[in-house]
Amino acid sequence: MKKFFLLSLIAVFFGNLSAQNVASEMFEIDKQQVPGYTMTFADKSVDLVSAAFKTYLEKINGLKSGKGAAKGFNGYQKQILQPLSTTANLDIYYKVAEEGKKPKVTRLYFSFKTFATASEVAMIEANTVKFLNDFVPFLVKYENEEKLKAAQNALEKLKKENEGLKKDKEKIEKDLRNKEKDIINKETDIKKAEEEVAKFQQLLGQ
């Protein structure tokens, strides 16, 4: 008979994304204390780690978002996470939170439960270490890609603003040329009017 196991992903403390130590701890999911591990990032925001990990699970490793969330945790029900096991269905839970005082850190909690044999569990436990380690370079790449997107967007915005300024300049220059023509025409009209005034002044002996 298969035994029920509640497992948690290995948690590693990363100072500047370098592995420092592995610490297991208990945390609560659905009012139950479960054995688990946390992954701590000293220099990464909650938003960054959350977005990167969601992408890592779904776009990279094929999990489908949907039902399965627990209070405070994102979740996936009865899905296969290929890097951990190609056969075992897992209920997966994770959350990312900012914790501590100054300096604050970002912590990733990840756990799952599955009905599996002892041998399957041993394999999953071995695979979780690599799965976590593989997230570290992915996070670095993801952050750099996001920074690249932001830089590209900023560049495009600057280019559009510059094009707008050029168009404004062209319009102003065109308006200026038209004004110069208007001034020349007006000065011609003034000269003719002055000549007309002088002619009648002469006739009147003024």
Backbone bond lengths (Angstrom), bond angles and torsions (degrees), N, CA, C in turn:
res aa  C-N    CA-C-N  psi(-1)  N-CA   C-N-CA  omega(-1)  CA-C   N-CA-C  phi
1 M - - - 1.461 - - 1.526 109.22 -
2 K 1.320 114.54 133.26 1.454 118.22 -178.80 1.520 110.21 -70.84
3 K 1.297 114.27 139.63 1.453 120.71 -178.78 1.527 109.25 -96.35
4 F 1.317 116.08 144.83 1.454 120.90 179.73 1.520 109.73 -82.91
5 F 1.296 114.96 127.87 1.458 120.43 179.73 1.523 110.13 -121.56
6 L 1.305 116.87 136.17 1.454 121.63 170.51 1.518 106.15 -110.45
7 L 1.325 114.81 113.94 1.461 120.28 -173.57 1.517 110.59 -115.66
8 S 1.295 116.78 155.56 1.457 121.25 175.97 1.514 109.35 -130.96
9 L 1.329 113.76 145.69 1.459 119.59 -178.76 1.518 110.55 -68.06
10 I 1.329 116.37 142.52 1.453 121.67 176.32 1.526 109.63 -52.96
11 A 1.335 116.42 138.96 1.452 119.97 178.71 1.509 108.95 -116.62
12 V 1.311 116.55 133.79 1.450 121.08 -177.51 1.517 108.52 -125.86
13 F 1.329 116.52 138.42 1.448 118.98 174.87 1.510 108.29 -85.29
14 F 1.335 116.20 123.22 1.460 120.76 -179.56 1.522 109.24 -115.35
15 G 1.330 116.43 110.39 1.448 120.25 171.24 1.506 106.39 -91.34
16 N 1.361 115.17 117.21 1.458 120.01 -173.53 1.518 111.02 53.39
17 L 1.317 115.48 36.79 1.458 123.87 177.24 1.519 113.10 67.23
18 S 1.310 117.76 23.44 1.461 121.37 172.70 1.519 107.85 -107.36
19 A 1.337 116.70 133.77 1.457 120.17 -178.15 1.522 109.83 -67.98
20 Q 1.359 117.20 125.80 1.453 121.61 -179.56 1.523 111.44 -108.96
21 N 1.329 117.52 -47.93 1.457 120.33 178.88 1.522 109.75 -163.22
22 V 1.316 115.55 162.33 1.466 121.56 177.43 1.514 107.53 -112.04
23 A 1.334 115.92 125.63 1.465 119.82 -179.10 1.522 109.73 -130.01
24 S 1.319 115.92 124.76 1.461 119.68 176.01 1.520 109.00 -91.87
25 E 1.328 116.39 152.76 1.457 121.12 178.20 1.518 109.04 -157.61
26 M 1.319 116.32 173.91 1.452 121.99 177.18 1.519 108.34 -102.41
27 F 1.331 116.55 140.67 1.454 120.04 169.87 1.512 109.45 -143.99
28 E 1.334 115.09 164.18 1.458 120.45 -169.36 1.521 112.97 -97.55
29 I 1.331 115.82 131.19 1.463 122.57 171.78 1.526 106.95 -131.39
30 D 1.320 116.21 123.61 1.467 121.28 -178.71 1.528 112.03 51.35
31 K 1.335 115.02 47.43 1.474 122.84 175.80 1.527 112.80 64.25
32 Q 1.305 116.49 18.45 1.468 120.39 175.90 1.524 109.47 -121.22
33 Q 1.304 115.90 133.73 1.457 120.73 175.48 1.528 109.07 -77.84
34 V 1.318 116.24 124.97 1.464 120.19 -178.93 1.524 109.55 -122.43
35 P 1.296 116.97 147.51 1.467 119.49 175.66 1.516 109.18 -71.92
36 G 1.291 116.73 135.16 1.451 118.29 -178.63 1.503 113.03 -159.90
37 Y 1.290 113.96 -174.01 1.452 122.18 -178.42 1.523 108.35 -138.73
38 T 1.310 116.36 152.66 1.454 120.22 177.83 1.522 110.00 -120.91
39 M 1.296 114.50 149.29 1.458 121.24 177.27 1.526 106.52 -114.24
40 T 1.310 117.64 120.77 1.455 121.41 -171.60 1.522 111.37 -112.17
41 F 1.339 115.19 133.13 1.461 121.45 177.81 1.520 108.71 -118.96
42 A 1.303 116.40 122.28 1.457 120.49 -175.93 1.521 112.49 -81.60
43 D 1.311 117.85 -20.63 1.464 119.55 -170.72 1.521 113.59 -130.40
44 K 1.336 117.05 21.44 1.463 120.76 -179.58 1.525 109.79 -124.10
45 S 1.337 116.46 141.24 1.453 120.61 -178.02 1.528 111.27 -77.77
46 V 1.333 114.59 160.33 1.465 120.49 176.95 1.526 110.17 -61.11
47 D 1.326 115.88 -44.47 1.467 119.62 -178.61 1.521 111.48 -60.16
48 L 1.320 116.49 -42.46 1.465 120.48 -179.36 1.519 111.08 -64.53
49 V 1.336 117.09 -51.59 1.461 120.61 -177.56 1.526 110.51 -64.01
50 S 1.336 117.12 -40.42 1.471 120.45 179.12 1.517 111.20 -60.59
51 A 1.325 116.37 -49.87 1.463 120.68 -178.61 1.519 111.41 -64.51
52 A 1.321 116.33 -41.13 1.466 120.53 -179.07 1.524 111.00 -66.53
53 F 1.339 116.91 -42.26 1.461 119.28 -177.36 1.524 111.27 -70.54
54 K 1.318 116.81 -38.14 1.468 120.59 176.17 1.531 109.73 -61.19
55 T 1.318 116.61 -43.79 1.467 121.03 177.55 1.528 110.56 -64.01
56 Y 1.327 116.02 -40.94 1.466 122.07 180.00 1.530 110.68 -61.11
57 L 1.319 116.63 -41.75 1.466 120.59 -179.09 1.524 112.10 -74.16
58 E 1.328 116.55 -44.40 1.462 120.16 -170.28 1.531 112.98 -90.63
59 K 1.319 117.09 -57.15 1.464 119.32 -175.61 1.518 112.86 -75.95
60 I 1.315 116.25 -34.34 1.464 119.52 -177.44 1.522 111.87 -88.18
61 N 1.325 117.01 -40.92 1.463 120.35 -174.11 1.522 114.69 -113.79
62 G 1.334 117.39 8.61 1.452 121.34 165.25 1.510 119.15 79.63
63 L 1.330 119.13 12.36 1.460 118.93 176.75 1.527 110.26 -70.99
64 K 1.322 115.91 147.69 1.455 121.75 -179.43 1.526 109.10 -105.30
65 S 1.320 115.82 124.75 1.462 119.11 179.85 1.519 109.83 -70.18
66 G 1.305 115.86 152.00 1.456 119.85 -178.23 1.509 110.87 163.90
67 K 1.327 116.38 -148.00 1.449 120.88 -179.14 1.527 110.41 -67.70
68 G 1.332 113.77 156.99 1.455 117.55 175.96 1.501 113.85 131.99
69 A 1.357 117.94 -3.79 1.446 120.08 -178.43 1.524 111.23 -70.41
70 A 1.306 115.58 145.06 1.466 122.01 171.54 1.518 107.17 -109.91
71 K 1.316 117.56 166.31 1.454 120.73 -177.77 1.519 110.45 -56.93
72 G 1.330 115.54 118.64 1.455 120.44 179.42 1.519 114.32 84.17
73 F 1.324 117.22 -6.56 1.466 121.33 -176.87 1.525 110.50 -123.52
74 N 1.309 116.04 143.63 1.461 121.27 166.81 1.523 107.53 -79.62
75 G 1.321 116.58 153.54 1.459 116.96 -175.93 1.510 114.78 -148.69
76 Y 1.309 114.58 159.37 1.467 124.36 174.69 1.525 106.91 -138.15
77 Q 1.315 117.29 128.74 1.461 120.75 -177.24 1.518 111.88 -103.50
78 K 1.330 113.66 136.39 1.468 122.05 171.30 1.531 112.07 46.89
79 Q 1.316 113.98 59.62 1.455 119.66 178.03 1.521 110.17 -128.60
80 I 1.324 114.32 157.42 1.464 120.33 178.55 1.513 108.92 -98.85
81 L 1.311 116.16 124.11 1.454 121.93 174.49 1.527 106.69 -102.40
82 Q 1.304 115.52 99.94 1.464 122.56 -168.58 1.532 114.71 -50.47
83 P 1.341 119.82 -43.55 1.469 118.48 -178.85 1.523 113.59 -63.03
84 L 1.338 117.09 -23.12 1.469 119.70 179.88 1.523 111.84 -92.39
85 S 1.343 115.83 -42.98 1.465 120.21 178.99 1.522 109.02 -161.62
86 T 1.295 116.21 138.94 1.472 120.31 178.89 1.527 111.69 -88.67
87 T 1.328 117.09 -4.25 1.468 119.71 -175.74 1.523 114.12 -127.70
88 A 1.313 118.51 -30.01 1.470 121.25 -173.24 1.522 111.81 -79.46
89 N 1.337 116.46 126.82 1.453 121.22 172.61 1.528 109.00 -77.53
90 L 1.330 115.09 134.00 1.456 120.25 -176.41 1.524 110.73 -123.90
91 D 1.321 115.87 144.04 1.458 121.44 163.93 1.523 105.67 -98.54
92 I 1.320 115.84 118.35 1.459 121.18 -169.85 1.520 110.22 -111.79
93 Y 1.317 115.90 138.52 1.457 122.30 178.23 1.527 109.50 -134.16
94 Y 1.330 115.65 138.79 1.462 118.01 173.78 1.524 109.88 -153.42
95 K 1.305 115.06 155.65 1.458 120.46 171.73 1.523 108.38 -150.76
96 V 1.327 114.22 158.44 1.461 120.84 176.98 1.521 106.64 -126.94
97 A 1.322 117.21 131.08 1.458 120.42 -175.90 1.522 110.84 -141.91
98 E 1.337 114.39 152.46 1.466 120.07 173.40 1.513 108.11 -91.55
99 E 1.310 116.70 131.26 1.464 120.12 -175.07 1.517 111.17 -139.68
100 G 1.325 114.14 166.14 1.454 120.89 177.04 1.510 112.45 83.89
101 K 1.310 115.00 173.22 1.455 121.54 175.15 1.519 107.67 -96.88
102 K 1.307 116.65 -163.57 1.453 118.81 -179.72 1.524 110.36 -68.58
103 P 1.321 120.59 126.83 1.465 123.58 -4.39 1.537 111.04 -81.67
104 K 1.328 117.11 138.24 1.453 120.57 178.44 1.525 109.83 -76.53
105 V 1.330 115.38 154.87 1.461 120.39 179.16 1.523 109.44 -129.01
106 T 1.298 115.64 161.34 1.458 122.10 176.35 1.518 108.71 -103.39
107 R 1.340 116.02 129.35 1.459 119.96 -177.92 1.521 110.62 -119.76
108 L 1.307 114.50 135.41 1.460 121.94 176.53 1.523 109.19 -106.71
109 Y 1.339 116.38 124.44 1.463 122.61 174.69 1.524 107.82 -108.29
110 F 1.311 115.87 133.18 1.467 119.06 179.54 1.516 108.55 -142.46
111 S 1.325 117.60 125.56 1.440 119.52 175.11 1.505 110.95 -147.08
112 F 1.314 115.45 162.30 1.457 119.51 179.40 1.513 109.13 -150.07
113 K 1.329 115.61 160.68 1.455 119.60 173.61 1.522 108.48 -129.34
114 T 1.313 115.18 151.09 1.454 120.09 -177.12 1.518 110.61 -157.85
115 F 1.316 116.65 150.33 1.456 121.82 167.65 1.523 105.28 -89.93
116 A 1.294 117.35 116.61 1.456 119.87 -176.58 1.518 109.19 -154.66
117 T 1.301 115.07 160.01 1.470 119.84 176.59 1.522 108.88 -77.11
118 A 1.303 115.60 163.88 1.466 120.31 -179.41 1.525 111.15 -59.73
119 S 1.326 117.01 -39.41 1.461 120.10 -179.67 1.523 110.96 -67.02
120 E 1.340 116.94 -38.04 1.466 120.53 177.35 1.525 110.58 -65.32
121 V 1.317 115.61 -40.51 1.461 120.05 179.42 1.524 110.68 -63.44
122 A 1.308 116.54 -42.60 1.468 120.12 178.87 1.524 110.74 -60.16
123 M 1.324 117.15 -39.86 1.453 121.38 178.77 1.527 110.44 -66.16
124 I 1.349 115.92 -43.48 1.464 120.13 179.82 1.523 110.52 -62.09
125 E 1.327 115.85 -42.94 1.460 119.92 -179.57 1.517 111.27 -61.09
126 A 1.327 116.25 -39.37 1.462 119.66 178.95 1.529 110.55 -67.60
127 N 1.326 116.66 -38.50 1.461 120.96 -177.17 1.525 113.46 -73.69
128 T 1.337 116.91 -24.59 1.468 118.87 -178.65 1.526 112.38 -64.19
129 V 1.307 116.95 -32.66 1.464 119.98 -179.29 1.528 110.04 -62.96
130 K 1.319 116.26 -48.36 1.463 120.17 178.58 1.521 110.76 -64.20
131 F 1.334 116.08 -39.51 1.458 120.42 -179.91 1.526 110.57 -58.93
132 L 1.320 116.77 -44.31 1.459 120.77 179.11 1.522 111.17 -68.27
133 N 1.321 115.93 -46.23 1.462 119.12 179.42 1.523 111.67 -59.09
134 D 1.324 116.31 -36.36 1.461 120.11 179.76 1.525 111.96 -69.24
135 F 1.335 116.80 -23.49 1.461 119.14 178.20 1.519 111.74 -69.99
136 V 1.323 117.23 -28.28 1.467 120.54 -176.23 1.534 111.78 -62.52
137 P 1.341 119.62 -54.87 1.469 117.91 176.74 1.522 112.36 -65.05
138 F 1.344 116.83 -30.30 1.464 119.11 176.61 1.522 110.16 -63.13
139 L 1.325 116.75 -42.28 1.457 120.79 179.45 1.530 110.80 -62.13
140 V 1.322 116.13 -43.03 1.467 120.31 178.38 1.522 110.22 -61.06
141 K 1.331 115.87 -46.41 1.467 120.58 179.32 1.523 110.54 -63.51
142 Y 1.331 116.43 -43.96 1.470 121.30 -179.60 1.527 110.20 -60.11
143 E 1.318 116.41 -45.09 1.466 120.16 -179.55 1.534 110.44 -62.32
144 N 1.333 116.22 -44.02 1.463 119.57 179.47 1.524 111.33 -64.80
145 E 1.343 116.82 -37.50 1.463 120.02 177.50 1.523 110.79 -65.23
146 E 1.342 116.81 -40.13 1.455 120.31 178.13 1.526 110.92 -65.95
147 K 1.333 116.23 -39.37 1.461 119.99 177.46 1.524 110.57 -66.19
148 L 1.342 115.82 -37.48 1.465 119.82 177.03 1.531 110.16 -63.34
149 K 1.342 116.38 -44.94 1.470 120.00 178.23 1.527 110.61 -59.26
150 A 1.337 115.61 -43.97 1.460 119.85 -179.61 1.530 110.66 -63.60
151 A 1.342 116.06 -41.78 1.467 120.08 179.14 1.521 110.90 -65.99
152 Q 1.345 116.13 -40.54 1.464 119.97 178.07 1.524 110.87 -64.60
153 N 1.334 116.57 -42.52 1.463 120.30 178.34 1.525 111.33 -63.28
154 A 1.344 115.72 -40.77 1.462 119.82 178.05 1.523 110.72 -64.09
155 L 1.347 115.83 -40.42 1.462 120.62 178.45 1.522 111.01 -63.52
156 E 1.337 116.69 -45.00 1.462 120.91 179.77 1.529 110.54 -63.11
157 K 1.327 116.06 -38.86 1.464 119.90 178.94 1.515 110.48 -64.11
158 L 1.337 116.35 -43.10 1.460 120.82 178.93 1.528 110.98 -63.71
159 K 1.339 116.28 -40.63 1.460 120.29 178.93 1.526 110.98 -62.96
160 K 1.353 116.22 -43.74 1.458 120.00 179.20 1.527 110.92 -63.97
161 E 1.332 115.03 -41.43 1.464 118.83 178.34 1.525 110.85 -63.26
162 N 1.351 115.58 -39.66 1.461 119.89 179.01 1.519 111.48 -65.76
163 E 1.342 116.35 -40.44 1.466 120.12 176.75 1.527 110.53 -63.06
164 G 1.318 115.85 -38.43 1.457 119.89 177.39 1.518 112.06 -63.36
165 L 1.346 115.03 -41.78 1.459 119.37 178.20 1.531 111.05 -64.63
166 K 1.330 116.46 -39.37 1.469 120.22 178.19 1.524 110.83 -62.69
167 K 1.333 115.97 -42.32 1.463 119.76 178.88 1.521 110.78 -65.68
168 D 1.340 115.77 -39.47 1.464 119.36 176.88 1.524 110.37 -62.22
169 K 1.340 114.58 -41.99 1.472 119.48 179.50 1.522 110.44 -62.59
170 E 1.344 116.66 -45.28 1.466 120.85 179.70 1.525 110.74 -60.49
171 K 1.325 115.61 -40.46 1.466 119.85 179.37 1.523 110.42 -65.81
172 I 1.335 115.20 -43.80 1.467 119.67 179.51 1.528 110.37 -62.92
173 E 1.353 116.02 -43.33 1.464 120.01 179.92 1.522 111.40 -64.24
174 K 1.346 115.84 -39.28 1.467 120.05 177.03 1.525 110.61 -64.46
175 D 1.333 114.94 -43.81 1.467 119.39 177.59 1.526 110.46 -61.96
176 L 1.348 115.73 -39.00 1.468 120.01 179.58 1.524 111.29 -64.47
177 R 1.349 115.75 -42.68 1.464 119.08 178.08 1.521 110.55 -62.22
178 N 1.324 116.18 -41.54 1.462 119.76 178.07 1.525 111.08 -64.14
179 K 1.334 116.34 -38.95 1.457 120.46 178.45 1.528 110.80 -64.49
180 E 1.350 115.66 -40.03 1.454 119.94 179.02 1.525 110.72 -63.12
181 K 1.340 115.84 -40.33 1.471 119.93 176.31 1.524 110.94 -63.84
182 D 1.354 115.02 -41.56 1.463 119.41 178.82 1.528 111.04 -61.82
183 I 1.340 114.87 -40.04 1.470 119.39 -179.73 1.528 110.47 -64.61
184 I 1.351 116.17 -44.81 1.467 120.39 179.08 1.529 110.41 -60.38
185 N 1.353 115.48 -46.33 1.471 119.00 179.51 1.517 111.04 -62.97
186 K 1.331 116.85 -39.63 1.459 120.96 -178.92 1.518 110.33 -67.11
187 E 1.338 117.01 -39.83 1.465 120.35 178.30 1.528 111.05 -65.13
188 T 1.350 116.51 -36.27 1.470 120.58 175.50 1.519 110.28 -63.30
189 D 1.337 115.40 -44.07 1.466 119.76 178.80 1.522 110.76 -63.27
190 I 1.344 117.49 -38.97 1.461 121.71 179.03 1.533 110.63 -63.26
191 K 1.340 114.88 -42.49 1.474 119.02 -179.46 1.527 110.23 -62.67
192 K 1.341 116.35 -43.03 1.463 120.10 179.18 1.532 110.46 -64.28
193 A 1.329 115.78 -40.19 1.469 119.66 179.56 1.518 110.90 -65.73
194 E 1.349 117.03 -39.16 1.457 120.97 178.18 1.525 111.02 -63.33
195 E 1.335 115.03 -41.46 1.468 119.94 178.26 1.531 110.05 -63.46
196 E 1.324 116.78 -39.42 1.461 121.63 179.20 1.527 110.28 -64.60
197 V 1.324 116.90 -42.62 1.466 121.64 178.04 1.522 110.56 -62.84
198 A 1.331 115.04 -46.26 1.476 119.64 -179.25 1.526 111.94 -61.41
199 K 1.325 116.60 -37.41 1.465 121.86 -179.60 1.528 110.46 -62.40
200 F 1.329 115.77 -46.12 1.461 118.17 -178.01 1.524 111.28 -74.47
201 Q 1.328 117.53 -30.40 1.458 119.98 176.26 1.539 110.21 -64.31
202 Q 1.351 114.64 -38.98 1.460 119.48 178.34 1.535 110.92 -65.56
203 L 1.332 114.27 -42.22 1.476 117.10 179.22 1.523 111.83 -63.02
204 L 1.306 115.39 -32.37 1.472 119.83 -178.23 1.528 111.81 -90.47
205 G 1.320 115.84 -0.41 1.452 120.10 179.20 1.494 113.60 71.60
206 Q 1.233 116.75 26.98 1.449 121.53 179.57 1.529 111.74 -92.13
